[in-house]
Amino acid sequence: MKPAVRLAAIVATGTFALAMIAASSLAQTGPGPFRDERTGKVWTPEIVSQDNKANPATPSSARDRAFDPRSQLTVVEGVTVQRPRANLMAVLPVTAGPGVPIVSLEGASLQAVPGERWLTVIYITNNSANVIDVVVGCTFTNANRKVEDTRVIVPPAGPGERLGLPVYGPPVDLFVDRATCRVIAPT
């Protein structure tokens, strides 16, 4: 073997051995903080996902449990009844007829009130020429599993009135990803 080839083989073997020692040392001590060159953010083991750890079956923090709906088994028993104060949003033309229902329901956007409860705002429109009383049923779910059922007794809505109502769900320490509302009974 020529001296130049022999020297290259020794350097390559030595470099490989040093890389293996460094990798072994890093695996024993775990990754330390590192800086993202593009953003400048410093990442530490505390803020990096721990999904590749040996036992990811049980999420350790509330933030992690939010992404594992199966870990939440709590359900608010029974049906919560609410009588919220309605806000008159508009008075629209009366349009009830063969193709238009007596009452229309819109909204059901979900948000969390920090430290309190989940909240959805719904809009009820009376499409008839009569005063109506409406009952709305809302179900708060997490991954299609019921967390709480709520019945909302809507104040009487005059002809053409569009009302906005807040509907409160379970406490925010229970995870919810959807609120589905439906008209149960216009009376």
C-alpha atoms as one frame of an Amber mdcrd trajectory, in Angstrom:
protein
   0.000   0.000   0.000   1.340   3.437  -0.906   2.124   5.812   1.985  -0.442
   8.434   0.841  -3.228   5.840   0.651  -2.207   4.384   4.026  -2.243   7.877
   5.615  -5.705   8.610   4.141  -7.036   5.298   5.526  -5.645   6.086   8.993
  -7.111   9.640   8.949 -10.517   8.331   7.754 -10.543   5.612  10.429  -9.511
   8.127  13.108 -12.173  10.614  12.019 -14.798   7.886  12.061 -13.691   6.781
  15.546 -13.842  10.362  16.856 -17.329  10.803  15.378 -18.498   7.579  17.049
 -17.066   8.666  20.425 -18.778  12.074  20.123 -22.093  10.473  19.172 -21.830
   8.036  22.065 -21.068  10.862  24.492 -23.992  12.918  23.158 -26.380   9.976
  23.470 -25.393   9.458  27.107 -25.753  13.084  28.172 -28.726  13.938  25.933
 -29.035  16.943  23.660 -28.282  20.300  25.173 -29.628  23.658  24.135 -29.059
  24.587  20.511 -29.615  27.716  18.466 -31.688  27.784  15.287 -29.452  29.596
  12.810 -32.374  30.922  10.782 -34.518  32.363  13.610 -31.958  32.768  16.388
 -34.247  30.951  18.854 -32.497  28.845  21.488 -34.131  25.436  21.951 -33.786
  23.496  25.202 -35.023  20.006  26.147 -37.789  21.632  28.223 -39.422  23.272
  25.205 -38.706  20.630  22.544 -41.291  17.918  21.912 -40.642  14.821  23.978
 -42.577  12.488  21.637 -39.578  10.236  21.029 -39.053   9.448  24.701 -39.442
   5.888  25.959 -42.952   6.338  27.439 -45.032   8.905  25.508 -48.270   7.045
  26.388 -49.113   9.365  29.264 -48.871  13.078  28.449 -47.277  14.919  31.333
 -48.650  18.437  31.003 -52.051  19.940  30.270 -50.672  21.286  26.987 -49.681
  17.749  25.923 -53.002  16.226  27.070 -54.893  18.641  24.802 -53.436  16.761
  21.848 -54.433  13.362  23.262 -58.248  13.457  23.577 -58.378   9.802  24.666
 -56.672  10.726  27.939 -59.663  12.859  29.013 -62.411  10.769  30.518 -64.250
  13.512  32.419 -67.809  14.310  31.346 -70.147  16.869  32.888 -73.118  14.755
  33.966 -76.696  15.742  33.147 -77.790  18.689  31.057 -76.878  22.235  31.993
 -79.709  24.742  31.464 -78.859  28.358  30.666 -80.979  31.452  30.273 -78.556
  34.000  28.780 -79.418  37.602  28.093 -79.836  38.109  24.339 -78.497  41.049
  22.396 -80.633  42.382  19.554 -78.329  42.356  16.532 -80.782  43.438  13.802
 -84.394  43.364  12.641 -84.693  41.613   9.302 -87.598  41.221   6.879 -89.964
  38.351   7.702 -89.183  35.543   5.260 -90.709  32.367   6.751 -92.518  30.266
   4.222 -92.335  26.940   2.389 -88.559  27.119   1.810 -87.521  29.152   4.872
 -87.708  27.808   8.445 -89.451  29.718  11.238 -86.150  30.089  13.061 -82.543
  30.066  11.829 -79.480  29.245  13.916 -75.965  30.414  13.002 -72.613  30.771
  14.682 -71.296  28.290  17.219 -67.745  29.616  17.112 -65.732  28.185  19.997
 -63.328  30.069  22.237 -61.827  29.666  25.695 -62.223  32.341  28.354 -58.884
  31.972  30.197 -59.318  30.585  33.702 -63.088  30.280  33.269 -65.232  28.376
  30.754 -65.508  27.522  27.077 -67.742  29.956  25.198 -69.647  29.854  21.951
 -71.767  32.662  20.532 -74.884  31.728  18.592 -77.257  33.830  16.490 -80.992
  33.112  16.358 -83.152  34.733  13.675 -86.946  34.724  13.891 -88.084  34.471
  10.274 -91.798  34.575  11.156 -94.290  37.366  11.845 -94.989  36.004  15.363
 -93.101  36.221  18.643 -91.375  32.887  19.236 -89.670  31.164  22.151 -86.763
  28.906  21.170 -84.807  26.187  22.953 -81.341  25.421  21.592 -79.273  22.367
  22.453 -75.480  22.661  22.381 -73.046  19.784  22.802 -69.419  20.505  23.656
 -67.179  17.661  22.454 -63.546  16.605  22.379 -62.611  14.264  19.504 -66.323
  13.499  18.984 -66.752  12.519  22.652 -69.339  14.437  24.643 -67.935  16.657
  27.378 -71.117  18.616  28.234 -74.708  19.001  27.002 -76.357  22.394  27.406
 -79.909  23.594  26.845 -80.337  27.289  26.147 -83.687  28.936  26.824 -83.681
  31.870  24.404 -85.675  34.972  25.400 -88.722  35.644  23.214 -87.747  36.875
  19.738 -90.040  39.326  17.969 -90.868  39.242  14.248 -87.672  39.374  12.168
 -85.395  39.818  15.186 -81.859  38.460  15.064 -80.488  37.767  18.555 -76.924
  37.063  19.634 -76.411  34.892  22.731 -73.379  33.662  24.641 -73.478  29.975
  25.562 -71.038  28.770  28.213 -69.602  25.268  28.192 -67.458  23.301  30.611
 -64.490  24.772  32.510 -61.395  25.317  30.367 -59.444  22.663  32.282 -61.602
  20.157  30.355 -60.531  20.030  26.730 -63.103  20.865  24.048 -62.541  21.058
  20.301 -66.084  21.649  19.016 -69.455  23.072  19.987 -72.413  21.858  17.943
 -75.748  23.645  18.419 -79.200  22.846  17.053 -82.730  24.196  17.453 -84.688
  21.800  19.663 -88.021  23.551  19.825 -89.448  26.801  18.538 -92.651  27.393
  20.518
